[in-house]
């Protein structure tokens, strides 16, 4: 079954169906529009209730795909399609063209003198014509029966046959109490109005007082706590639902989301698997499994789960986004561009997807496309520091590529010259350059100084919005160094080091900057720090030049660390330094000795433990 989960917060409502009259066709894409209240505003809640019933019931029909509610709302807004005046053929066609929806379900209702009058329409987006129009009237509590009749009538027109399980879903009422349903729906209206938690929860509790077995209300009360970051209360609510009804799959899903947020990934996996045992076609559980597998198990399994989620619900932008991220991790950048482009098509304001799309283009050296995406991100989210940082990098790489292309053109210009018996003549032969003069001019690089200034602006903006962004500080320093502004370069190397003291590249560049200025003592101190952090920098060539009296910087740091250990055998920094140096020199036995001491002193040092395991693997191979 292809369905769309969305029950407000943690997404979970679902799908719906239909299409051209009289023709049986599977996997139709359906869009649901909110029914219009043409009566007193105090019955606005019923419009949400009708919407919710259609989503939850039709989501379970295997031959239907329901269009994602939030995605549809976004596209309607982006397309400036005004539904306030209802649906006409032009609007129906426009919605179908923008979304791929084949049939729209919509209607209106009015409650007067304790009587409900309701109209239901199903409209083809191909022709703009109604394929079903039904009217019903009766007591408000008959709304469940009216909707069941309308859907069954639509199924008859579509020649859709239901399984026994689907028949049971269609017949089942969400609650036996219309007053409980009213309170439940009013809770969601308060959510749309951003009302306080207490007000919304009050309506859910009121619904449960009327009907304690109203499982959707039980579940969405947990969702409410989740949305307000009361994860412990949300978990308690989901646990309570499971104790009372162990077949209600949504409670396991909710519990899985809480465990995921708490980074209890094994527990989270267990809950999503349990959800899928009860409902194998729950797209959001496949979605979270994809994320979890990608993080803790296997990229292959992660992508497979995300593909299943997309198969069930192709209109959920985050699933395409996560699939794109997983594909980038595998180095499948072209595939990632396809996935991320789909995410941005579904949600043009999805700034994270635009940023990832820019990074995929960047990885393929498509710098113009990358710059376009990063600028879109900045327009959507000006304070997103990563986009400013990425923009600076892309501008630099575009300039570097242009410089290479310019050199290539120059090579062609001098290479294709006619050769005579006495050397080059003054009459040029026909060459591949003829007719390409305009292209040649367009490919000329812009002023390198302007490129650097643009980069500086981008990196500074990144730092403005994230003061801890050490990569931006480091790149600023490199840029200023290329601009022959050593004071600014020094300032930002030091800033990067203050943000991340073990950034060996910054210490190395700062040392070389000092060296170029003849400041040999501070340069030596920086080089020593590099050896402590990353001795591999000097492992192949440990001796410095004549200004340093050809000192062996690695041996110097090693001797200093060993001397410290004589005075304090439990000096962890010294143990780490000696271990790293011996490892870089290939002296694995001695490296193992010092890392073992370090692990004994710091049993929770994951990096030291991992390094010790790697050393022992190397020793076994010897």
C-alpha positions as CSV (number, residue, x, y, z in Angstrom):
1,X,0.0,0.0,0.0
2,X,1.2,3.5,-0.8
3,X,0.2,5.9,1.9
4,X,1.0,9.2,3.4
5,X,1.5,9.6,7.1
6,X,0.9,12.9,8.7
7,X,-1.2,12.9,11.8
8,X,-0.1,16.4,12.7
9,X,3.2,16.5,14.5
10,X,5.1,13.3,14.1
11,X,3.4,12.7,10.8
12,X,1.0,9.9,10.6
13,X,-2.2,10.4,8.8
14,X,-2.4,8.8,5.4
15,X,-3.8,8.2,2.0
16,X,-6.5,8.2,-0.5
17,X,-7.5,7.3,-4.0
18,X,-9.4,7.5,-7.2
19,X,-9.4,8.6,-10.9
20,X,-11.1,8.7,-14.2
21,X,-14.6,7.3,-14.0
22,X,-15.3,3.7,-14.7
23,X,-11.7,2.7,-15.3
24,X,-10.0,0.3,-12.8
25,X,-6.5,1.4,-12.2
26,X,-4.2,0.7,-9.2
27,X,-2.0,3.1,-7.3
28,X,-3.9,6.2,-8.1
29,X,-2.7,9.5,-6.5
30,X,-5.3,11.3,-4.5
31,X,-5.4,14.7,-2.9
32,X,-7.7,15.7,-0.1
33,X,-8.8,19.3,0.4
34,X,-10.3,20.6,3.6
35,X,-14.1,20.6,3.5
36,X,-15.6,24.1,3.6
37,X,-17.9,25.1,6.5
38,X,-20.8,27.1,5.1
39,X,-22.5,27.5,8.4
40,X,-21.7,28.7,11.9
41,X,-18.0,29.0,12.8
42,X,-18.5,27.0,16.0
43,X,-18.6,23.9,13.7
44,X,-15.2,24.6,12.0
45,X,-14.0,21.5,13.9
46,X,-16.0,19.2,11.7
47,X,-14.0,20.2,8.6
48,X,-10.8,19.0,10.3
49,X,-12.6,15.8,11.4
50,X,-13.8,15.0,7.9
51,X,-10.3,15.6,6.6
52,X,-8.8,13.3,9.3
53,X,-11.3,10.5,8.7
54,X,-10.5,10.4,5.0
55,X,-6.8,10.4,5.5
56,X,-6.7,7.7,8.2
57,X,-9.2,5.3,6.5
58,X,-8.1,5.7,2.8
59,X,-4.5,5.4,3.8
60,X,-5.1,1.7,4.4
61,X,-6.4,1.0,0.9
62,X,-3.7,-0.8,-1.0
63,X,-4.6,0.6,-4.5
64,X,-4.3,4.2,-3.5
65,X,-1.5,6.8,-2.9
66,X,-2.5,9.8,-0.9
67,X,-0.6,13.0,-1.6
68,X,1.3,14.3,1.4
69,X,-0.8,16.9,3.2
70,X,2.0,19.4,4.0
71,X,3.6,19.0,0.6
72,X,0.2,19.8,-1.1
73,X,-0.2,22.8,1.1
74,X,3.3,24.1,0.2
75,X,2.8,23.5,-3.5
76,X,-0.6,25.3,-3.5
77,X,1.0,28.2,-1.8
78,X,4.0,28.3,-4.1
79,X,1.7,28.0,-7.2
80,X,-0.6,30.8,-5.8
81,X,-3.7,28.6,-6.4
82,X,-6.5,30.2,-4.4
83,X,-9.0,27.6,-3.2
84,X,-11.2,30.1,-1.3
85,X,-13.7,30.2,-4.1
86,X,-13.8,26.4,-4.6
87,X,-12.5,24.3,-7.4
88,X,-13.1,24.9,-11.0
89,X,-11.7,22.9,-14.0
90,X,-8.8,25.3,-14.4
91,X,-7.7,25.0,-10.8
92,X,-8.2,21.3,-10.8
93,X,-6.0,21.0,-13.9
94,X,-3.3,23.3,-12.4
95,X,-3.2,21.2,-9.2
96,X,-2.8,18.0,-11.2
97,X,0.0,19.5,-13.3
98,X,1.9,20.8,-10.3
99,X,1.5,17.6,-8.1
100,X,0.6,14.6,-10.2
101,X,-2.6,14.2,-8.3
102,X,-5.2,12.5,-10.4
103,X,-8.3,13.0,-8.2
104,X,-9.2,15.6,-5.7
105,X,-11.7,14.9,-2.8
106,X,-13.4,18.0,-1.4
107,X,-16.8,19.1,-0.2
108,X,-18.8,21.4,2.0
109,X,-21.0,21.1,5.0
110,X,-23.4,23.1,7.2
111,X,-24.9,22.4,10.7
112,X,-28.2,24.1,11.5
113,X,-30.9,23.1,14.0
114,X,-28.9,20.1,15.0
115,X,-28.9,18.8,11.4
116,X,-25.8,18.2,9.3
117,X,-26.0,18.8,5.5
118,X,-22.9,17.6,3.7
119,X,-21.8,17.5,0.0
120,X,-18.9,15.3,-1.3
121,X,-17.2,15.8,-4.6
122,X,-14.5,13.8,-6.4
123,X,-12.9,15.8,-9.2
124,X,-10.6,14.5,-12.0
125,X,-7.6,16.8,-12.5
126,X,-7.4,15.6,-16.1
127,X,-10.8,17.0,-17.2
128,X,-11.7,19.2,-14.2
129,X,-15.1,17.4,-14.2
130,X,-16.7,15.8,-11.1
131,X,-16.7,12.0,-11.2
132,X,-18.8,11.9,-8.1
133,X,-21.2,14.3,-6.4
134,X,-23.2,13.2,-3.4
135,X,-25.3,15.0,-0.8
136,X,-26.3,13.8,2.7
137,X,-28.3,15.2,5.6
138,X,-29.0,13.9,9.1
139,X,-27.8,14.2,12.7
140,X,-24.1,15.3,13.1
141,X,-23.2,11.9,14.5
142,X,-24.0,10.4,11.1
143,X,-20.9,12.1,9.6
144,X,-19.0,8.8,9.8
145,X,-21.7,6.9,7.9
146,X,-22.0,9.7,5.3
147,X,-18.3,9.5,4.5
148,X,-18.3,5.7,4.4
149,X,-21.2,5.9,1.8
150,X,-19.4,8.5,-0.3
151,X,-16.2,6.5,-0.4
152,X,-18.0,3.3,-1.2
153,X,-19.8,5.1,-4.0
154,X,-16.5,6.3,-5.4
155,X,-15.1,2.8,-5.2
156,X,-18.0,1.5,-7.2
157,X,-17.3,4.1,-9.9
158,X,-13.6,3.2,-9.9
159,X,-14.4,-0.5,-9.8
160,X,-12.1,-1.0,-6.8
161,X,-12.5,-4.2,-4.8
162,X,-11.7,-4.1,-1.1
163,X,-10.1,-6.9,0.9
164,X,-11.9,-8.1,4.1
165,X,-9.4,-6.2,6.2
166,X,-10.0,-3.0,4.1
167,X,-13.8,-3.5,4.4
168,X,-13.4,-3.6,8.2
169,X,-11.3,-0.4,8.2
170,X,-13.9,1.4,6.2
171,X,-16.7,0.3,8.5
172,X,-15.0,1.1,11.7
173,X,-15.8,4.4,13.4
174,X,-12.9,6.3,15.1
175,X,-15.1,6.7,18.2
176,X,-18.6,5.9,19.3
177,X,-19.0,9.4,20.7
178,X,-19.6,12.4,18.5
179,X,-18.8,14.7,21.5
180,X,-15.5,12.9,21.9
181,X,-14.8,13.4,18.2
182,X,-15.7,17.1,18.5
183,X,-13.2,17.6,21.4
184,X,-10.5,15.6,19.5
185,X,-11.0,17.8,16.4
186,X,-11.0,21.0,18.4
187,X,-7.6,20.0,19.8
188,X,-6.2,20.1,16.3
189,X,-7.7,23.4,15.6
190,X,-6.0,24.8,18.7
191,X,-2.8,23.3,17.4
192,X,-3.2,25.2,14.1
193,X,-3.8,28.4,16.2
194,X,-0.6,27.7,18.2
195,X,-2.5,27.6,21.5
196,X,-0.8,26.7,24.8
197,X,-0.1,23.0,25.6
198,X,-2.6,23.0,28.4
199,X,-5.4,24.1,26.2
200,X,-4.7,21.5,23.5
201,X,-4.1,18.7,26.0
202,X,-7.4,19.7,27.8
203,X,-9.4,18.9,24.6
204,X,-7.6,15.5,24.2
205,X,-8.4,14.6,27.8
206,X,-12.0,15.7,27.3
207,X,-12.2,13.4,24.3
208,X,-10.8,10.5,26.4
209,X,-13.2,11.1,29.2
210,X,-16.1,10.6,26.7
211,X,-14.4,7.6,25.1
212,X,-11.4,6.0,26.9
213,X,-10.8,3.7,23.9
214,X,-10.5,6.5,21.4
215,X,-7.0,5.3,20.3
216,X,-6.3,8.1,17.9
217,X,-6.8,10.6,20.7
218,X,-4.7,8.5,23.1
219,X,-1.9,8.5,20.5
220,X,-2.1,12.1,19.5
221,X,-1.9,13.2,23.1
222,X,1.5,11.5,23.1
223,X,2.3,13.3,19.9
224,X,1.4,16.6,21.5
225,X,3.9,16.0,24.3
226,X,6.5,15.1,21.8
227,X,6.0,18.3,19.8
228,X,6.5,20.3,23.0
229,X,9.7,18.3,23.8
230,X,8.2,16.6,26.8
231,X,9.7,13.3,25.7
232,X,9.3,11.5,29.0
233,X,5.5,12.3,29.1
234,X,5.2,11.3,25.5
235,X,6.9,8.0,26.1
236,X,4.6,7.4,29.1
237,X,1.6,8.1,27.0
238,X,2.7,5.7,24.2
239,X,3.4,3.0,26.8
240,X,0.0,3.5,28.3
241,X,-1.6,3.0,24.9
242,X,0.4,-0.2,24.2
243,X,-0.6,-1.6,27.6
244,X,-4.3,-1.2,26.7
245,X,-4.1,-2.1,23.0
246,X,-1.1,-4.0,21.8
247,X,-2.3,-4.0,18.2
248,X,-2.3,-0.2,17.7
249,X,0.8,0.2,15.6
250,X,1.0,4.0,15.8
251,X,2.0,3.8,19.5
252,X,5.0,1.6,18.7
253,X,6.0,4.1,16.0
254,X,5.7,7.0,18.5
255,X,7.8,5.2,20.9
256,X,10.4,4.5,18.2
257,X,10.6,8.2,17.4
258,X,11.2,9.1,21.1
259,X,14.0,6.5,21.4
260,X,15.5,7.8,18.1
261,X,15.6,11.3,19.5
262,X,17.2,10.0,22.7
263,X,19.8,8.3,20.6
264,X,18.7,4.9,21.9
265,X,19.1,3.4,18.5
266,X,18.8,-0.3,19.2
267,X,15.5,0.3,21.1
268,X,14.3,2.6,18.3
269,X,15.0,-0.1,15.6
270,X,13.0,-2.6,17.7
271,X,10.0,-0.3,17.9
272,X,10.0,0.5,14.1
273,X,10.3,-3.2,13.3
274,X,7.3,-3.9,15.6
275,X,5.4,-1.2,13.9
276,X,6.1,-2.9,10.5
277,X,5.0,-6.3,11.8
278,X,1.6,-4.7,12.5
279,X,1.5,-2.5,9.4
280,X,4.2,-3.5,6.8
281,X,3.3,-0.5,4.7
282,X,3.8,2.2,7.2
283,X,6.1,4.6,5.2
284,X,7.4,6.6,8.2
285,X,8.7,3.5,9.9
286,X,10.6,2.6,6.7
287,X,11.8,6.2,6.6
288,X,13.3,6.1,10.2
289,X,14.7,2.6,9.6
290,X,16.5,4.0,6.6
291,X,18.0,6.8,8.7
292,X,19.0,4.4,11.5
293,X,20.6,1.8,9.2
294,X,22.5,4.6,7.5
295,X,23.9,5.8,10.8
296,X,24.6,2.6,12.7
297,X,24.5,-0.4,10.3
298,X,24.8,-0.2,6.6
299,X,24.4,2.4,3.9
300,X,23.0,-0.3,1.6
301,X,20.2,-1.3,4.0
302,X,19.5,2.4,4.8
303,X,19.0,3.3,1.1
304,X,16.8,0.2,0.6
305,X,14.6,1.2,3.5
306,X,14.4,4.8,2.2
307,X,13.5,3.5,-1.2
308,X,10.7,1.5,0.3
309,X,9.4,4.6,2.2
310,X,9.4,6.5,-1.1
311,X,7.7,3.7,-2.9
312,X,4.9,3.8,-0.3
313,X,4.8,7.6,-0.2
314,X,6.6,9.3,-3.1
315,X,5.5,12.8,-2.0
316,X,7.4,13.1,1.3
317,X,10.3,15.4,0.7
318,X,12.5,14.3,3.8
319,X,12.6,10.7,2.5
320,X,14.2,11.9,-0.8
321,X,16.5,14.2,1.2
322,X,17.7,11.4,3.4
323,X,18.2,9.1,0.5
324,X,20.3,11.8,-1.2
325,X,22.5,12.1,1.9
326,X,23.0,8.4,2.0
327,X,23.9,8.3,-1.7
328,X,26.4,11.1,-1.2
329,X,28.0,9.0,1.6
330,X,28.4,6.2,-0.9
331,X,29.9,8.6,-3.4
332,X,26.9,8.3,-5.8
333,X,26.7,12.0,-6.4
334,X,24.7,11.9,-9.6
335,X,22.1,9.7,-7.9
336,X,22.1,12.1,-5.0
337,X,21.4,15.0,-7.3
338,X,18.3,13.2,-8.6
339,X,17.0,12.5,-5.0
340,X,17.8,15.9,-3.7
341,X,16.3,17.7,-6.7
342,X,13.1,15.7,-6.0
343,X,13.1,16.9,-2.4
344,X,13.4,20.5,-3.5
345,X,10.7,20.1,-6.1
346,X,8.3,18.8,-3.5
347,X,9.3,21.5,-1.0
348,X,11.0,24.5,-2.6
349,X,11.7,26.0,0.8
350,X,13.6,22.9,2.1
351,X,16.9,24.8,2.7
352,X,18.7,21.7,4.0
353,X,18.0,19.9,0.7
354,X,19.2,22.8,-1.4
355,X,22.4,22.9,0.7
356,X,23.0,19.2,0.2
357,X,22.2,19.5,-3.5
358,X,24.8,22.3,-3.7
359,X,27.3,20.0,-2.0
360,X,26.6,17.2,-4.5
361,X,27.1,19.6,-7.4
362,X,30.4,20.7,-5.8
363,X,31.6,17.2,-5.5
364,X,31.2,16.8,-9.3
365,X,33.0,20.1,-9.9
366,X,29.7,21.7,-11.1
367,X,30.5,24.9,-9.3
368,X,28.1,27.2,-11.0
369,X,25.2,24.9,-10.1
370,X,26.5,24.6,-6.6
371,X,26.7,28.4,-6.2
372,X,23.1,28.7,-7.4
373,X,21.9,26.2,-4.7
374,X,24.0,27.8,-1.9
375,X,22.6,31.2,-2.8
376,X,19.1,29.8,-2.6
377,X,19.8,28.5,0.9
378,X,21.0,31.9,2.0
379,X,17.9,33.5,0.6
380,X,15.7,31.0,2.4
381,X,17.7,31.0,5.6
382,X,20.2,33.9,5.9
383,X,21.5,32.8,9.2
384,X,22.5,29.3,8.0
385,X,26.3,29.5,8.4
386,X,27.1,26.4,6.5
387,X,25.7,27.8,3.3
388,X,27.8,30.9,3.5
389,X,30.9,28.7,4.1
390,X,30.0,26.4,1.2
391,X,29.4,29.4,-1.0
392,X,32.9,30.7,-0.3
393,X,34.4,27.4,-1.2
394,X,32.5,27.1,-4.4
395,X,33.4,30.5,-5.5
396,X,37.1,29.7,-4.9
397,X,36.9,26.4,-6.8
398,X,35.0,28.0,-9.7
399,X,37.8,30.6,-9.9
400,X,40.5,27.9,-9.8
401,X,38.7,25.9,-12.5
402,X,38.4,29.0,-14.7
403,X,42.1,29.6,-14.3
404,X,42.8,26.1,-15.6
405,X,40.4,26.6,-18.5
406,X,42.1,29.9,-19.3
407,X,45.5,28.2,-19.4
408,X,44.1,25.6,-21.7
409,X,42.8,28.2,-24.1
410,X,46.2,29.9,-24.1
411,X,47.9,26.6,-24.9
412,X,45.6,26.1,-27.9
413,X,46.2,29.7,-29.1
414,X,50.0,29.1,-29.3
415,X,49.9,25.5,-30.4
416,X,47.8,25.8,-33.5
417,X,50.2,27.9,-35.6
418,X,51.2,26.9,-39.2
419,X,54.7,25.5,-39.6
420,X,56.7,26.2,-42.8
421,X,60.0,24.9,-44.0
422,X,61.6,27.8,-42.3
423,X,59.6,27.9,-39.1
424,X,56.3,29.6,-38.3
425,X,54.8,31.8,-40.9
426,X,52.6,34.9,-40.4
427,X,49.5,33.3,-42.0
428,X,47.4,31.2,-39.6
429,X,46.0,27.9,-40.6
430,X,42.4,26.9,-39.9
431,X,42.3,25.8,-36.3
432,X,39.7,24.6,-33.7
433,X,39.7,28.1,-32.3
434,X,38.1,29.7,-35.3
435,X,34.5,30.6,-34.6
436,X,34.9,30.2,-30.9
437,X,36.1,33.7,-30.1
438,X,32.9,34.6,-28.1
439,X,33.2,31.4,-26.1
440,X,36.8,32.2,-25.4
441,X,35.9,35.6,-24.0
442,X,33.2,34.2,-21.8
443,X,35.6,31.7,-20.3
444,X,38.2,34.3,-19.2
445,X,38.6,34.4,-15.5
446,X,37.4,37.3,-13.5
447,X,39.7,39.4,-11.3
448,X,41.2,37.0,-8.8
449,X,41.1,39.7,-6.2
450,X,37.4,40.0,-6.6
451,X,37.0,36.2,-6.1
452,X,39.0,36.5,-2.9
453,X,36.9,39.4,-1.6
454,X,33.7,37.5,-2.3
455,X,35.1,34.5,-0.5
456,X,36.0,36.6,2.5
457,X,32.5,38.0,2.6
458,X,31.0,34.5,2.6
459,X,33.3,33.2,5.3
460,X,32.8,36.2,7.5
461,X,29.1,35.9,7.2
462,X,29.4,32.2,8.2
463,X,31.3,33.2,11.3
464,X,28.8,35.9,12.1
465,X,26.0,33.4,12.4
466,X,28.1,30.6,14.0
467,X,31.0,31.8,16.2
468,X,32.2,28.2,16.6
469,X,32.7,27.6,12.9
470,X,36.4,26.9,12.9
471,X,36.4,25.8,9.3
472,X,35.3,29.3,8.3
473,X,38.1,30.9,10.4
474,X,40.7,28.6,8.8
475,X,39.5,29.3,5.3
476,X,39.5,33.0,6.0
477,X,43.1,32.8,7.1
478,X,44.0,30.9,3.9
479,X,42.3,33.5,1.8
480,X,44.0,36.4,3.5
481,X,47.3,34.6,3.1
482,X,46.7,34.3,-0.6
483,X,45.9,38.1,-0.6
484,X,49.3,38.7,1.0
485,X,47.7,40.0,4.2
486,X,49.7,38.2,6.8
487,X,48.4,40.0,9.9
488,X,44.8,39.1,9.0
489,X,45.9,35.5,8.1
490,X,47.6,35.2,11.5
491,X,44.6,36.5,13.3
492,X,42.2,34.0,11.8
493,X,44.6,31.0,12.1
494,X,44.7,31.8,15.8
495,X,41.0,32.2,15.9
496,X,40.6,28.8,14.3
497,X,43.0,27.3,16.9
498,X,41.0,28.9,19.7
499,X,37.8,27.3,18.3
500,X,39.5,23.9,17.8
501,X,42.9,23.6,19.6
502,X,43.7,20.3,17.9
503,X,43.3,21.6,14.4
504,X,46.7,20.5,13.2
505,X,46.3,22.2,9.7
506,X,45.9,25.6,11.4
507,X,49.0,25.1,13.5
508,X,51.0,24.0,10.5
509,X,49.9,26.9,8.3
510,X,50.6,29.4,11.2
511,X,54.0,27.9,11.6
512,X,54.8,28.3,7.9
513,X,53.5,31.8,8.0
514,X,55.9,32.6,10.9
515,X,58.7,30.9,9.0
516,X,58.1,33.1,5.9
517,X,58.4,36.1,8.2
518,X,61.6,35.0,9.8
519,X,59.8,34.4,13.1
520,X,61.5,31.1,13.8
521,X,60.9,30.6,17.5
522,X,57.1,30.9,17.3
523,X,57.2,28.8,14.1
524,X,59.1,26.1,15.9
525,X,56.5,26.1,18.7
526,X,53.7,25.6,16.2
527,X,55.6,22.8,14.5
528,X,56.0,21.1,17.9
529,X,52.2,21.3,18.5
530,X,51.7,19.8,15.1
531,X,53.9,16.8,16.1
532,X,51.8,16.3,19.2
533,X,48.6,16.3,17.3
534,X,49.5,14.7,14.0
535,X,53.1,13.6,13.9
536,X,52.6,12.1,10.4
537,X,53.1,15.7,9.0
538,X,56.8,15.3,9.8
539,X,57.3,11.6,9.9
540,X,58.9,11.4,6.4
541,X,61.1,14.6,6.9
542,X,61.4,15.4,10.6
543,X,64.5,17.7,10.3
544,X,63.8,21.4,9.9
545,X,66.0,23.7,7.9
546,X,69.1,25.8,8.6
547,X,67.3,28.6,10.6
548,X,66.3,25.9,13.0
549,X,69.8,24.3,13.1
550,X,68.4,21.2,11.4
551,X,66.6,20.2,14.5
552,X,64.7,16.9,14.4
553,X,61.3,18.2,15.5
554,X,59.8,14.8,16.0
555,X,62.6,13.5,18.2
556,X,62.6,16.7,20.1
557,X,58.9,16.4,21.0
558,X,59.3,12.7,21.8
559,X,62.2,13.4,24.2
560,X,60.2,16.2,25.9
561,X,57.2,13.9,26.4
562,X,59.3,11.0,27.7
563,X,60.9,13.4,30.2
564,X,57.5,14.5,31.4
565,X,56.5,10.9,31.9
566,X,59.6,10.4,34.1
567,X,58.2,13.1,36.4
568,X,54.6,12.0,36.1
569,X,53.9,8.5,34.6
570,X,50.2,9.3,34.5
571,X,50.5,12.4,32.3
572,X,47.8,11.5,29.7
573,X,48.8,14.1,27.2
574,X,52.4,12.9,27.3
575,X,51.3,9.3,26.9
576,X,49.2,10.2,23.9
577,X,52.0,12.1,22.3
578,X,54.6,9.3,22.7
579,X,52.0,6.7,21.4
580,X,51.2,8.8,18.4
581,X,54.8,9.4,17.5
582,X,55.8,5.8,17.8
583,X,52.8,4.8,15.7
584,X,53.7,7.4,13.0
585,X,57.3,5.9,13.0
586,X,55.9,2.3,12.5
587,X,57.2,1.3,16.0
588,X,53.9,-0.5,16.8
589,X,55.1,-2.5,19.8
590,X,56.2,0.7,21.7
591,X,53.0,2.5,20.5
592,X,50.9,-0.4,21.9
593,X,52.7,0.0,25.3
594,X,51.9,3.6,25.7
595,X,48.3,3.4,24.4
596,X,47.6,0.6,26.8
597,X,48.7,2.8,29.6
598,X,46.5,5.5,28.3
599,X,43.5,3.2,28.1
600,X,44.2,1.9,31.6
601,X,44.0,5.5,32.9
602,X,41.0,6.5,30.7
603,X,38.8,3.5,30.1
604,X,36.2,5.6,28.5
605,X,38.5,7.2,25.9
606,X,36.9,5.8,22.8
607,X,39.6,7.3,20.5
608,X,42.4,5.7,22.5
609,X,40.6,2.3,22.5
610,X,40.1,2.5,18.8
611,X,43.7,3.4,18.1
612,X,44.9,0.5,20.4
613,X,42.8,-1.9,18.4
614,X,44.2,-0.7,15.1
615,X,47.8,-1.0,16.5
616,X,47.1,-4.6,17.5
617,X,45.7,-5.4,14.1
618,X,48.8,-4.1,12.5
619,X,51.0,-6.2,14.9
620,X,49.1,-9.3,14.0
621,X,49.8,-8.7,10.3
622,X,53.6,-8.5,11.0
